[in-house]
Amino acid sequence: MSTVSARLDSPEGKNPPQPVPRLSLRENLVGLAEMRRDQLAFLVRSVRTHGDIFHMRLGGLPTVMVNHPDYLQHVLVDNHQNYDKDNFLYRATRTVLREGLIANKGGEPWRRHRRIMQPSFSRSSVADFTTNISDLTGDLLRQWEEPAGRGAVVEVTTEIANLALRIVLRALFGVDADDRGRRFERDFLEVNAIAGDFFRFPFPPLSWYSPSRNRLRQLIREMDGFIAYLIDARLARESEKPDLFTLLLNAMDEETGTGLTHEQLANEILAMIIAGYETSSNSISWIFYQLAAYPDIQRRVHDEVDSVLDGRVPTLDDLPRLTYTRMVIDETLRLFTPAWQTMRHAVDDDVIGGYRIPRGTDVYLNLFTFHRHPDFWPDPARFDPERFTPEEIARRPRHVYQPFGSGPRHCLGKHFALTELHIITAMLAQAFHITRPEGQAPVGFAPLITLHPKGGIHLRLHRR
């Protein structure tokens, strides 16, 4: 890969900023078609050819792509105040999530929301919900005992998605997913496909009236109706156990003394349900897929969970001792980052790595290519949990690995998600040995708003 080294501007102006290198007209025209056919292949080839910063037309719209840890640190951390989410990717996302934390443009409304919500997702708050995770995971593993006894092939993606949805609904409201919850899940999968297609070619605008846009509006109304139903049902009953809804309903901004309005609360709950089950279910599916592909790695996980847990259900206190299991999770998140792309909008003129970024520029950050940068990940396509030993982590730049983002807008649910992945992976390893079916073709990527396994993941389960 041709890389562009990070260059700092001289305070004396000895190295004036240069314009960002551009893809040629032909490359952009070819890329427009390739984005529709294979978005990932186009991005990987563009980075390999043009390095770590270049100007292209992403989906036909002018964009600067950055692919170096120094550049991501500049945009997301060091000069984050100059970069908001007023760009076409998040304008499309706001069609679904409105002004919730994920899609909020930024500024003081976002900061106030973050201050209100952040205490509810602290490590201590997450500890209250770990029993839900293990109980619901245990339910699924018991459902799989019969097919595992026959060594049957199971389509795990759908089952895992349902588990993840049940976990987030139990954490939020103390309820289980019913038929309405499963319908919500199907609705969002369709929304995700429409939004992912729009990102590859953002025309016509989502505000236009067309069959797909009309369908999108109908799906959003149905999803909003499900959220309203959950909130009304929760407000109508008392709950002895703590849930996230109660925490958010009573949360106050210490600076202003205000909380979330009913509309804001509904928007945030919609975003949390989508983010909580969608990204987790994809990650767990990919973890299972990788364990099945690498018997030696799976054996090490088995040995670790057997030694540490001795047949017990894992608790939060057990997780720090399940170190190799966590390394497997981290390596899976590197190669299969669920929130695989993000974008920012330059509020004012800036300089990144010696290159001029004019005001109004959309800056694209793709974690699929970033987490495969050969300067920081030798043999980057190889699955190797040993990359995440403490010694290897210390050798790498701080911001070279960020499946949950970084800076003030890093994922609020990071602790919850990692705890969930850790417990589910450990419990799976306790119960089953998994293999890929004979003759199965490698599972490809479906790059929607999140990174899905194309066609789902089918694995053969065996009781241990």
C-alpha positions as CSV (number, residue, x, y, z in Angstrom):
1,M,0.0,0.0,0.0
2,S,1.2,3.5,-0.8
3,T,0.9,5.5,2.3
4,V,1.1,9.2,3.0
5,S,3.1,10.0,6.1
6,A,1.6,12.4,8.7
7,R,3.2,15.8,8.2
8,L,2.8,18.6,10.7
9,D,2.7,22.1,9.5
10,S,5.6,24.3,10.6
11,P,4.5,27.1,12.9
12,E,6.7,29.3,10.8
13,G,4.9,28.4,7.6
14,K,7.9,26.6,6.1
15,N,5.6,23.8,4.9
16,P,2.4,25.4,3.6
17,P,-0.5,23.1,3.4
18,Q,-1.0,21.3,0.1
19,P,-4.3,20.4,-1.7
20,V,-5.5,16.9,-1.0
21,P,-4.6,14.5,-3.9
22,R,-7.6,13.7,-6.1
23,L,-8.9,10.6,-7.8
24,S,-9.0,11.2,-11.6
25,L,-12.3,11.8,-13.4
26,R,-12.1,8.3,-14.8
27,E,-11.5,6.7,-11.4
28,N,-14.5,8.6,-9.9
29,L,-16.8,7.6,-12.8
30,V,-15.7,4.0,-12.6
31,G,-15.9,4.2,-8.8
32,L,-19.5,5.4,-9.0
33,A,-20.5,2.1,-10.7
34,E,-18.3,0.0,-8.4
35,M,-19.8,1.6,-5.3
36,R,-23.1,0.1,-6.4
37,R,-21.6,-3.3,-7.1
38,D,-18.9,-3.8,-4.5
39,Q,-18.4,-0.8,-2.2
40,L,-15.7,-2.5,-0.1
41,A,-13.5,-3.5,-3.0
42,F,-13.6,0.0,-4.4
43,L,-12.6,1.5,-1.1
44,V,-9.8,-1.0,-0.5
45,R,-8.3,-0.5,-3.9
46,S,-8.6,3.3,-3.7
47,V,-6.6,3.3,-0.4
48,R,-4.0,0.9,-1.8
49,T,-3.5,3.1,-4.8
50,H,-3.8,6.6,-3.3
51,G,-2.6,6.3,0.3
52,D,-4.0,7.6,3.5
53,I,-5.7,10.8,2.4
54,F,-7.4,11.6,-1.0
55,H,-10.3,13.4,-2.5
56,M,-13.0,11.3,-4.2
57,R,-16.7,11.4,-5.1
58,L,-18.2,8.9,-2.7
59,G,-21.6,7.9,-4.1
60,G,-21.2,10.8,-6.5
61,L,-20.6,13.4,-3.7
62,P,-17.3,15.1,-3.0
63,T,-15.5,13.6,0.0
64,V,-12.1,13.4,1.5
65,M,-11.2,10.0,2.8
66,V,-8.6,9.7,5.6
67,N,-7.0,6.4,6.7
68,H,-4.2,7.1,9.1
69,P,-4.4,7.0,12.9
70,D,-2.9,10.5,13.2
71,Y,-5.6,11.8,10.9
72,L,-8.5,10.0,12.7
73,Q,-7.1,11.3,16.0
74,H,-7.1,14.9,14.6
75,V,-10.7,14.7,13.4
76,L,-12.2,12.7,16.2
77,V,-10.1,13.9,19.2
78,D,-7.6,16.8,18.8
79,N,-9.8,19.1,16.7
80,H,-13.2,17.4,17.2
81,Q,-14.9,20.8,17.8
82,N,-14.4,21.6,14.1
83,Y,-16.1,18.4,12.9
84,D,-19.8,17.8,13.2
85,K,-22.2,15.3,11.6
86,D,-23.9,17.7,9.2
87,N,-23.2,15.5,6.2
88,F,-25.2,13.2,3.9
89,L,-24.5,10.0,5.8
90,Y,-25.9,11.3,9.0
91,R,-28.7,13.3,7.3
92,A,-29.9,10.0,6.0
93,T,-29.4,8.4,9.5
94,R,-31.4,11.2,11.1
95,T,-34.4,10.2,8.9
96,V,-34.6,7.2,11.1
97,L,-33.0,8.2,14.4
98,R,-33.9,11.9,14.4
99,E,-31.8,13.9,16.8
100,G,-30.7,11.1,19.0
101,L,-27.1,10.9,20.2
102,I,-25.9,8.8,17.2
103,A,-27.1,11.1,14.4
104,N,-27.3,14.4,16.2
105,K,-25.4,17.1,14.3
106,G,-23.5,18.3,17.4
107,G,-23.1,21.4,19.3
108,E,-24.8,22.2,22.7
109,P,-27.9,20.1,22.1
110,W,-25.8,17.1,21.6
111,R,-23.5,17.9,24.6
112,R,-26.5,18.3,26.9
113,H,-28.0,15.0,25.8
114,R,-24.6,13.3,26.3
115,R,-24.3,14.7,29.8
116,I,-27.8,13.5,30.7
117,M,-27.3,10.0,29.3
118,Q,-23.7,9.1,30.1
119,P,-24.1,8.2,33.8
120,S,-26.7,5.6,32.9
121,F,-24.0,3.7,30.9
122,S,-21.2,3.7,33.4
123,R,-19.5,0.4,34.4
124,S,-21.4,0.3,37.6
125,S,-24.7,0.7,35.8
126,V,-23.8,-2.0,33.3
127,A,-23.2,-4.4,36.3
128,D,-26.9,-4.3,37.1
129,F,-27.7,-5.9,33.8
130,T,-25.2,-8.8,33.5
131,T,-27.6,-11.3,34.9
132,N,-30.1,-10.5,32.2
133,I,-27.4,-11.2,29.6
134,S,-26.4,-14.6,31.1
135,D,-30.1,-15.7,31.7
136,L,-31.2,-14.9,28.2
137,T,-28.1,-16.5,26.7
138,G,-28.7,-19.6,28.7
139,D,-32.2,-19.8,27.2
140,L,-30.8,-19.8,23.7
141,L,-28.1,-22.4,24.5
142,R,-30.8,-24.7,25.9
143,Q,-32.8,-24.3,22.6
144,W,-29.6,-25.3,20.7
145,E,-29.0,-28.5,22.9
146,E,-31.2,-30.7,20.7
147,P,-29.7,-29.8,17.3
148,A,-26.2,-29.8,18.9
149,G,-26.9,-33.4,20.1
150,R,-27.4,-34.3,16.4
151,G,-24.5,-32.3,15.2
152,A,-27.0,-30.3,13.1
153,V,-26.3,-27.1,11.2
154,V,-27.9,-24.0,12.7
155,E,-28.4,-20.6,11.1
156,V,-27.0,-18.6,14.0
157,T,-27.4,-15.1,12.7
158,T,-31.2,-14.8,13.1
159,E,-31.1,-16.5,16.5
160,I,-28.4,-14.3,17.8
161,A,-30.2,-11.2,16.5
162,N,-33.2,-12.2,18.5
163,L,-31.1,-12.8,21.6
164,A,-29.5,-9.4,21.3
165,L,-32.9,-7.7,20.9
166,R,-34.2,-9.6,23.9
167,I,-31.2,-8.4,25.9
168,V,-31.6,-4.8,25.1
169,L,-35.4,-4.8,25.7
170,R,-34.8,-6.5,29.0
171,A,-32.2,-4.0,30.0
172,L,-34.3,-1.0,28.9
173,F,-37.8,-2.0,30.1
174,G,-37.5,-5.3,31.9
175,V,-39.7,-7.0,29.2
176,D,-39.2,-9.8,26.7
177,A,-39.4,-9.5,22.9
178,D,-42.9,-10.5,21.7
179,D,-44.2,-10.7,18.1
180,R,-44.1,-6.9,17.9
181,G,-40.4,-6.9,18.8
182,R,-39.7,-9.5,16.1
183,R,-41.6,-7.4,13.6
184,F,-39.6,-4.3,14.7
185,E,-36.4,-6.3,14.0
186,R,-37.7,-7.2,10.5
187,D,-38.7,-3.6,9.8
188,F,-35.2,-2.4,10.8
189,L,-33.5,-4.9,8.5
190,E,-35.5,-3.5,5.6
191,V,-34.7,0.1,6.7
192,N,-31.0,-0.8,6.9
193,A,-31.0,-2.2,3.4
194,I,-32.7,0.9,2.0
195,A,-30.4,3.3,3.9
196,G,-27.3,1.3,2.8
197,D,-28.4,1.4,-0.8
198,F,-28.9,5.2,-0.5
199,F,-25.4,5.7,0.9
200,R,-23.9,3.9,-2.1
201,F,-25.9,6.2,-4.5
202,P,-27.6,9.1,-2.6
203,F,-30.2,9.8,-5.3
204,P,-33.1,10.5,-5.3
205,P,-33.2,12.3,-1.9
206,L,-34.9,10.4,0.9
207,S,-37.5,13.3,1.0
208,W,-38.7,12.4,-2.5
209,Y,-41.8,10.2,-3.1
210,S,-40.9,6.9,-4.8
211,P,-41.8,3.3,-3.9
212,S,-38.7,2.8,-1.8
213,R,-38.9,6.2,-0.1
214,N,-42.6,5.6,0.6
215,R,-41.8,2.2,2.0
216,L,-39.1,3.7,4.2
217,R,-41.6,6.2,5.7
218,Q,-44.0,3.5,6.4
219,L,-41.4,1.4,8.2
220,I,-40.3,4.3,10.3
221,R,-43.9,5.0,11.4
222,E,-44.2,1.3,12.4
223,M,-40.9,1.5,14.4
224,D,-42.0,4.7,16.1
225,G,-45.3,3.0,17.0
226,F,-43.4,0.1,18.6
227,I,-41.3,2.6,20.7
228,A,-44.5,4.5,21.8
229,Y,-46.1,1.1,22.8
230,L,-43.0,0.2,24.9
231,I,-42.9,3.5,26.7
232,D,-46.7,3.6,27.4
233,A,-46.6,0.1,28.7
234,R,-43.7,0.8,30.9
235,L,-45.2,4.0,32.4
236,A,-48.4,2.1,33.2
237,R,-46.7,-0.4,35.5
238,E,-44.4,-0.3,38.5
239,S,-41.0,-2.1,38.4
240,E,-39.1,-3.3,41.4
241,K,-35.9,-4.0,39.4
242,P,-33.8,-1.2,37.9
243,D,-34.0,-0.6,34.2
244,L,-32.4,1.8,31.8
245,F,-35.7,3.5,31.0
246,T,-36.0,4.5,34.7
247,L,-32.5,5.8,34.8
248,L,-33.0,7.9,31.6
249,L,-36.5,9.1,32.6
250,N,-35.0,10.5,35.9
251,A,-31.7,11.6,34.5
252,M,-30.9,15.3,34.8
253,D,-28.2,17.6,33.3
254,E,-26.2,18.8,36.3
255,E,-25.4,22.1,34.5
256,T,-29.0,23.0,33.5
257,G,-31.1,20.9,35.8
258,T,-33.2,19.7,32.8
259,G,-33.9,16.2,31.6
260,L,-35.0,14.7,28.3
261,T,-38.4,15.6,26.9
262,H,-40.8,12.8,26.0
263,E,-39.9,13.1,22.3
264,Q,-36.1,13.1,23.0
265,L,-36.5,10.1,25.3
266,A,-38.4,8.2,22.5
267,N,-35.7,9.1,20.0
268,E,-32.9,8.0,22.3
269,I,-34.7,4.7,23.1
270,L,-35.1,4.0,19.4
271,A,-31.4,4.6,18.8
272,M,-30.4,2.4,21.7
273,I,-32.6,-0.5,20.7
274,I,-31.2,-0.4,17.1
275,A,-27.6,0.1,18.1
276,G,-27.9,-2.3,21.1
277,Y,-29.1,-5.3,19.1
278,E,-27.9,-4.6,15.6
279,T,-24.2,-4.1,16.2
280,S,-24.0,-6.7,18.9
281,S,-25.8,-9.4,16.9
282,N,-23.4,-8.9,13.9
283,S,-20.4,-9.0,16.2
284,I,-21.5,-12.2,18.0
285,S,-22.2,-13.9,14.6
286,W,-18.7,-13.0,13.3
287,I,-17.1,-14.3,16.6
288,F,-18.8,-17.6,16.2
289,Y,-17.8,-17.8,12.5
290,Q,-14.1,-17.2,13.4
291,L,-14.1,-19.7,16.2
292,A,-15.5,-22.3,13.8
293,A,-12.8,-21.5,11.3
294,Y,-9.8,-21.8,13.7
295,P,-10.0,-25.0,15.8
296,D,-6.8,-24.2,17.7
297,I,-8.1,-20.8,18.8
298,Q,-11.5,-22.3,19.7
299,R,-9.6,-24.9,21.8
300,R,-7.8,-22.2,23.7
301,V,-11.0,-20.5,24.5
302,H,-12.5,-23.7,25.7
303,D,-9.5,-24.4,27.9
304,E,-9.7,-20.9,29.4
305,V,-13.4,-20.9,30.2
306,D,-13.2,-24.3,31.7
307,S,-10.3,-23.3,33.9
308,V,-11.7,-19.9,35.0
309,L,-15.4,-20.8,35.3
310,D,-15.3,-24.5,36.1
311,G,-18.8,-24.9,34.8
312,R,-20.2,-21.7,36.5
313,V,-22.2,-19.1,34.7
314,P,-19.8,-16.1,34.1
315,T,-20.3,-13.0,36.2
316,L,-18.8,-9.5,35.7
317,D,-16.0,-10.4,38.1
318,D,-15.0,-13.3,36.0
319,L,-14.5,-11.4,32.8
320,P,-11.0,-9.8,33.6
321,R,-9.6,-13.4,33.9
322,L,-11.0,-14.5,30.6
323,T,-8.2,-12.7,28.8
324,Y,-7.8,-14.8,25.7
325,T,-11.5,-14.8,25.1
326,R,-11.4,-11.0,25.2
327,M,-8.5,-11.1,22.7
328,V,-10.6,-13.2,20.3
329,I,-13.4,-10.6,20.6
330,D,-11.1,-7.7,20.0
331,E,-9.6,-9.3,16.9
332,T,-13.0,-10.0,15.6
333,L,-14.1,-6.4,16.1
334,R,-10.9,-5.3,14.2
335,L,-11.8,-7.4,11.1
336,F,-15.5,-7.2,11.3
337,T,-16.2,-3.8,12.9
338,P,-20.0,-3.5,12.9
339,A,-20.1,0.3,12.8
340,W,-17.7,0.2,9.9
341,Q,-17.9,3.7,8.5
342,T,-18.5,7.2,9.8
343,M,-18.3,10.8,8.4
344,R,-17.7,14.3,9.7
345,H,-18.2,17.8,8.2
346,A,-15.5,20.5,8.5
347,V,-17.1,23.5,10.2
348,D,-14.1,25.7,9.4
349,D,-10.9,25.5,7.3
350,D,-8.4,23.0,8.7
351,V,-5.2,21.1,7.9
352,I,-4.8,17.4,8.3
353,G,-1.4,15.9,7.9
354,G,-0.1,18.9,5.9
355,Y,-3.2,18.9,3.6
356,R,-5.7,21.7,3.3
357,I,-9.3,20.8,4.3
358,P,-11.6,23.7,3.2
359,R,-14.6,24.6,5.3
360,G,-17.6,22.5,4.3
361,T,-15.6,19.4,3.4
362,D,-17.1,16.0,4.2
363,V,-14.5,13.7,5.7
364,Y,-15.0,10.0,5.4
365,L,-13.5,7.5,7.9
366,N,-13.8,3.8,7.0
367,L,-12.9,1.4,9.7
368,F,-12.9,-1.6,7.4
369,T,-9.9,-0.2,5.5
370,F,-8.4,1.5,8.6
371,H,-8.3,-1.7,10.7
372,R,-6.4,-3.4,7.8
373,H,-3.7,-0.8,7.4
374,P,-0.5,-2.9,6.8
375,D,1.8,-0.3,8.5
376,F,0.1,-1.1,11.8
377,W,-1.4,-4.6,11.3
378,P,1.1,-7.0,9.7
379,D,-0.6,-9.5,7.4
380,P,-3.8,-7.5,8.1
381,A,-6.3,-10.0,6.7
382,R,-5.0,-12.8,9.0
383,F,-7.2,-13.5,12.1
384,D,-4.7,-13.4,15.0
385,P,-5.9,-12.8,18.6
386,E,-2.3,-12.4,19.7
387,R,-2.4,-8.9,18.3
388,F,-4.1,-8.0,21.5
389,T,-1.6,-9.0,24.1
390,P,-0.7,-6.1,26.4
391,E,2.7,-6.0,24.7
392,E,1.3,-5.7,21.2
393,I,-1.2,-3.1,22.2
394,A,1.5,-1.0,23.7
395,R,3.5,-1.1,20.5
396,R,0.7,0.4,18.4
397,P,-0.4,4.1,18.2
398,R,-3.2,4.8,20.6
399,H,-5.9,5.5,18.0
400,V,-5.1,2.7,15.5
401,Y,-7.9,0.5,16.9
402,Q,-11.3,2.0,17.5
403,P,-14.3,-0.2,16.9
404,F,-16.3,2.1,19.2
405,G,-14.9,5.3,17.9
406,S,-12.9,7.8,19.9
407,G,-13.1,11.3,21.3
408,P,-16.1,12.9,22.8
409,R,-18.5,11.0,20.4
410,H,-17.2,7.5,21.2
411,C,-19.9,4.9,21.6
412,L,-21.8,5.4,24.8
413,G,-22.7,1.7,25.0
414,K,-19.2,0.4,24.7
415,H,-19.0,-1.1,28.2
416,F,-22.4,-2.7,27.8
417,A,-21.5,-4.1,24.4
418,L,-18.1,-5.6,25.5
419,T,-19.7,-7.2,28.6
420,E,-22.4,-8.7,26.4
421,L,-20.0,-10.1,23.9
422,H,-17.7,-11.5,26.6
423,I,-20.5,-13.3,28.5
424,I,-22.1,-14.7,25.4
425,T,-18.8,-15.9,23.9
426,A,-17.8,-17.6,27.2
427,M,-21.1,-19.3,27.6
428,L,-21.1,-20.6,24.0
429,A,-17.6,-22.0,24.5
430,Q,-18.8,-23.7,27.7
431,A,-21.6,-25.5,25.9
432,F,-20.6,-26.2,22.3
433,H,-17.9,-27.0,19.9
434,I,-18.7,-25.4,16.6
435,T,-17.5,-26.1,13.0
436,R,-18.2,-24.8,9.6
437,P,-20.3,-27.2,7.4
438,E,-18.3,-29.1,4.9
439,G,-18.1,-27.4,1.5
440,Q,-19.5,-24.1,2.8
441,A,-18.3,-21.1,0.8
442,P,-16.8,-18.3,2.8
443,V,-19.3,-15.8,4.1
444,G,-19.1,-12.5,2.4
445,F,-19.9,-9.0,3.6
446,A,-23.2,-7.1,3.2
447,P,-22.0,-3.5,3.8
448,L,-25.2,-1.8,4.9
449,I,-25.2,0.9,7.6
450,T,-23.7,-1.9,9.7
451,L,-21.5,-4.7,8.4
452,H,-23.7,-7.8,8.0
453,P,-22.7,-11.3,7.1
454,K,-24.1,-11.8,3.6
455,G,-26.7,-14.5,3.6
456,G,-26.3,-15.2,7.3
457,I,-23.9,-17.6,9.1
458,H,-24.6,-21.3,9.2
459,L,-22.6,-23.4,11.7
460,R,-22.6,-27.0,12.9
461,L,-23.1,-27.3,16.6
462,H,-21.7,-30.2,18.8
463,R,-22.3,-30.7,22.5
464,R,-19.1,-30.6,24.5
